[in-house]
Amino acid sequence: MRTVVQGGLVIDTAPEVTVREVDVLIEDGRIAAVGPGLAAEGAEVIDATDRIVLPGFVDTHRHLWQTALRGIAVDGDLGMYFERVLGGPGTRYRPEDVAVGNLVGALECLDGGITTVQDYSHVQGSAEHADAAVDALERSGIRAVFGFGPTPLGGGAVDGAGLRRLLGRTSDRIGFAVAAIGPAYVPLETVRADWALADELGLPIVVHISSSELAPTPIAMLRDAGMTRANTLYVHGNNLPDAELKLIAESGASVSVTPLVEARLGLGTAVAGRLRAAGVPISLGIDTVASAAGDMFSVMREVLALGHDTFTAAEVLQQATLNGAQALGLPVGSLAIGNEADLMLLRASDLNLAGGLHDPVATVVTSAHPGNVETVLVGGSPVKQNGRLLTTPPLADLSASAAYLHARND
């Protein structure tokens, strides 16, 4: 199947951010060519006139199952989040609650141009819970890396048998990761078991990281135990000393920063600037809609504001696209030939974007929002057209789930 996205203003992100008036040719779900006047014979044509075309966003840290708990953990710190989200309703999730939370959350991602999400799922009460989560991801049409792990409230290791069972599933768009609790929160013996499981299965590790009473220097602990890995995605790290950040850089690993949630939950001062100074690759995540907005445009604006003169708008856009793809090891995040054709079209003529074509990159980063996203493709296939998702979000089911969870929490 051939598709040509024709006549748009194209922003690409690799090897550097560029803006050109070119076409994008898609063949069999992948980028085949980018250039002016591409032949459209026999291809479906997407008219991108007055549109900005760019790669889909990559959200490298999100708890999709928490969609029905939107806004309940805004006015408090991390302890309140544990109480209101992981405790209480988090302990009562049924498989159907996980299913609708993941589906609506994934559709919210797609609606706002997030085409890939790392879903850190620590609500695994049973095999049925895990199946419900992955089934929902597949139904949504999103590309995802499903992080399978236990709740931090339990303090245990990742269920190896449960993860092996999930790996028996086949999907073109869903990959898997070990979502470990990590050295800041569990004993080293548990950490060793999780890292050994990841090594055995050949999977990446995703882990929240911080300096804690249990592990004041968790990266040094991992290094000394021979457990630093390039295929590790650390999350947050706001209170880590600079020496710890340098160890992450030396290991070849990367960090997902979630600035909106980190600020709301009081996880520490913004860390992106220190990560850059230490040489650590940075990607962006939403984290949880229980505490913050669920769109990448909001996160980009936060990074740009907190970074002051540290980051340019182009660098922030790369963090939301190319860097996320590299952190997850996926061929997305740019329009490089051979990459998966995950992209979005924004209406450049919308009121909040009007007059911004002298610097389209800065305009997208500072002014765009999900309502500007007209079309979204994942693997060359449309998931949103003419401003509407092709899969109808089951909002009544989400409302019923939220009512059940909140009633049990009162």
N, C-alpha and C positions, 0 to 999 in steps of 0.2 A: 504494500500500500504506500502511495506517495502523497504527500501533502506539502503545499508551498504556502508559507506565511509571507504575504506579498505587500510591499509598499509601506512598511512600518519603519519607525525610528528604533533601531536595535541597539540595546545596551548589552555588551558582552563583558565578562569578568576575568577572562584568562587570555594570555598571561598577565595582562593588565586590563583595567577597565577602559573600554572604548565605546564610542557612540558613532553609529553610521546609519545611513539610509540604505539598507540592503534587504534582501529576501533571505528566508531560511527554508531550506529544503529538508524534508523529513522523509526517510525511507525505512519501512519496517520498524518504526518506532524509534529510530535513532537519527541524530543530526547527520545529514549527508553532505550539505554544502551551505555556506553562508556567503552571499555576494550579491552584486547588483544584477537585475534582469535575469534571474534564474528561470530556466525553461519550466513551464507549468503544464506541458502537454500530458494528458492522461492523469493529472494529479488533482486532488481536491484543493481548491484555493481558499485560503482564509484571508480576507481583505483586512489589512492592518493599517489602512489609511487613517491618519490622525490617532494612531495608537503607538504606545511605547511597548516594545517587545523585550523581554528580559528573561533570564533563567528563573525557574521556580526557587523559592526560598527553601532552605534546609534548616529545620528546627532540631537542634541536637540534644535537647533535653525537655521532655514533657511527660506529665502524668495524665494521660488521656482519660483514665477511668474516673478522674475527679470532676468531670464536666458538670455533673448534677449538683456539685457543691460550690458552684460559682459564687464568689464574693463573700464566703462565710469566714474567711481568715485574713481579712484586710487590715483590721484595726488591732494588731497585736504582733507579738514576736514569734520566734520559732517554737517556743513552748506552747503557745496558744494554737499554732498550726498542728502540732502533734496531738493536742487535745481535741480540737474541733474537726480535724480531717482524718488523721491516721487512727486516733482513738474515736470512740463514739461511732459515727456513721461508717468509718472505714472498717470497723470490725464486723459490720452487719451486711456488707455487700453480698447480694446474691448474684449468680451468673448473669441473670437478666439485667441487673444494674450495671455490671461491667460492660455488657454488650451494648447497651444504649449509650452509656457514657463514652465508650470508645468510638462508636459510630458517629455520634453527633460531634464529638471532639475532632475526629478526623475530617469530617465534612466542614467544620469551622476552619480547619487548617486550609483545606482546598479552596474554600470561598475567599480566603485572604491571600492566595498565591503561595502557600506553603505546600510544596509537592512531595517533600520527604520529611518524615518525622522520626526521631528516636523516641520510642514510647517506653519509658521506664515504668514497668508494671510491677508494683510491689503490693498486689492485692490478691495473691494466689492462695485463696482458701481451699481450692480443689482443682482437679484437672478440668472440671467444667468451667471454672472461672477463666483459666488460661485459654481454653478453646473459644470461649465467648469473646475474649479480647481479640484473638487473632482472626476469628471469623469476621468480626466487625471491621477490622482493618482491611481485610480482603474485599468485603462488600463495598467499602467506601471508594475504592479505587486509588487510594494513596500509596505512595512508596514508603516503606517503614523498616526500621530496625527495631525489633521487639526485644526489649530488655527484660528478661525473666528473672525475678528475684523475690525474696521474702520481705515481709514488713519489718522495718527497723524495730518495731515494738517487740518482736519475737527474739531478735538478736541471734538468729541462726544462720547456717550456711545455705547456699542455693541448693534447691532440690535437684540433684543430678538426674534422677530417674524421670522426673517431670520434664526437665529440659530435653533429655534424650527423646522422650516421646514426641515432643513438639517438633523436633528436628526431622521426624519422619514425614512431616507435612511438606508438600512441595508448592512453591509459589514463586512466580517471576518477580514479584514486587516486595515480598516480605523476607527479611533476613532476621538473624537472631544474635543476641549478645548476652553475656553473663552480667546481670545487674546485681553486683555484690553490695553488701552493706558497707564494708570497707574498714580499714584499720583505725579510723577515728572512733568507731562505735562498737567493735567486736574484738575479741582476743586474736592474737596473731595466728593461733592454730586454725581458727575459722577462716581467716584471710587466706592462709596457705591452701586450705581445701578448695576455696572458690577459685583461686588462681590456677590450681592444678586441674580443676574441672575445665576451665577455659582452655588451658593448654591441650588437654586431652581431646577436646571437641574442635579445636582450631577456631575458637570464637573470640571476638574482642571482649574487653571488659569495660563496663560503664560503672562509675562509682562516685558517690558524693565524697568530697574530701575537705577536711579542715583540721586545724590544730586543736587537739582536745586534751583533757586530763589523761585519758588512756594512751594517747599517742601525740605528744607535743610536736614531734617532727615525723609525720606519717610517711612522707616520701623517703626520707633517710632510712626509716625502718624497712620500707619495701626494698630499697636498694641494698641494704645490708643483708636482707634475706634472699637476695637474688631474684626479686619479683617485680622489678621495674620492666615495663614492656612498652614498645612503641605503639602497639594496638590497644592502648588504654585511653579511655576518654574520662578525664577527671571533670567533676562538676563543682562549681563555686570556687573554693580555695581562698576566699576573701581574707581570712586571718592567717594564712600561711606566711612565714618569714620569707624574705627574698631568697635566702639560700635554698629553701625548699622549691621555689619556682624555678631556680636555675637547675635543680636536679630533674625536674620535669622536662625542661628543655633538653638536657643532656640525654634523657632517655628516648627522645623522639616522640613523646606523647603530646597530647593537646588538651586544652581546657575549654569546656562550655561554660560561658558566663550567662547568667539570667538576671540582668541588672534590675528589672522591675521588682521581681520577687526578693532578690537579695536586699534591696533597699527597704521593702515593706516589712520583711521579717527580721531585719536587723542583723544580717549575717556578717556585717563588716563594711568598711569603706569599699568603693568601687575598685575592682582588681584589674580591669583590662589594661590600664596603663602600665602597671607593674609587670603584668604578664608580657606585654610587648617589650619592655626594657630587658626582661630576662630571656627573651628569644623564644617564648612559648607561642605556638599557633593558637589563635583564638577563634572560636565559633560561638554562635548565639543560640539561646534557648528561651522558651516561654516559661517553662517549669510548671506552674499550676494556675488555672483560672480561679482557684479558690482565693488567690491573693492578688492577681494582676490581670491585665488585659491579655487576650489570647491571640493577638496578631503580631507579626514580625515588624510591621511599620512602627508600632509603638516602641518596640525594643530597640530598633535602629536609632530612633530619635533620642532615646534615653542614653545609649552609648555615645552618640555624638555630643549630647549635652554634658555628660559626665566627663567625657574625654577632653573637653575644652579644645586646646590646640594639639592634642595628642594624635587624633585620628582625623583624616579627611573623610568627606562623604563617600568617596570612592572606596576607601579602605573599609568603611562600615558596611557598604553594600557587599564587598567581598566576604566579610565575616558572615553575612547572612546567607551567602550562596556558596561560593567556591570553597571557603574554609570549612564550612559544614560538611560539604561533600568529601573533602579530604580527610576530615576527622572520622567520618564513617566509612571511608574506603569505597565510595560509590562513584560511578562515572556520571555524575550529574553536577549541577552548580555552575556550569558554563555552557557555551554553545560550541565547544570543541567538537571537531568531526569525530563521529563514532560514539559520542556521549548519548545517553538516553535523552529523548526529546521531551524533557520536562520544562515547560515554560509558561509564561503568562503574558497577557496583553492588558495594558492599562489604557483607559480613555484619556488621551492627552487633552481633550477638549473640555473635560469636566472643570467646573468652576474653581476648585481648589488646586488644579494643576495648570490652569490657563496662565499664559505669560511666562511659563517656566522652561521653554525649550532652548533658551540661551545656555542653560546648564541642566540638562535633563537628569543627570545623576543626583545632583544636590536637590532637585525638585522632588524626585522620587523618595529620597531618604528623609527629607524634612516635611513634606506636605502630603504624600499619598496616604491612602487608607484602603481597607478592604472593599469599600463601595466603589472604588475606581477600577477594580479588577473585573474585566468583562469576560475574558476567556482564559481557561487554564487547561493545559494538556499535560498528561502523564504518560510517558512512553508513546507520545504521538497521538494518544486518544483523548478526546475532550472529556473532561469531568465537569466543566462549567462553560456554558455558552450564553452569549447575549445577556450576561449578568445573572444567570440563574444556574444553580447546581442541577446536574442531570439526575442525581439521586436525591429524592425528597427526604430531608431530615425528619426522623420520627419524633417530633417535638412533643406530641401528646404522651408518648411513652417516656420521654425524658422527664416531663412534668410529673408523671405518676411515680417514677423512680425517686425524684427529688422529694415528693410528698411523703413517700414511705420512709426515706432515710432521715428526713428532718423530723417527722413524727416520732420515730424511734429515738431521736436525739434529744427531744424536749424533756 
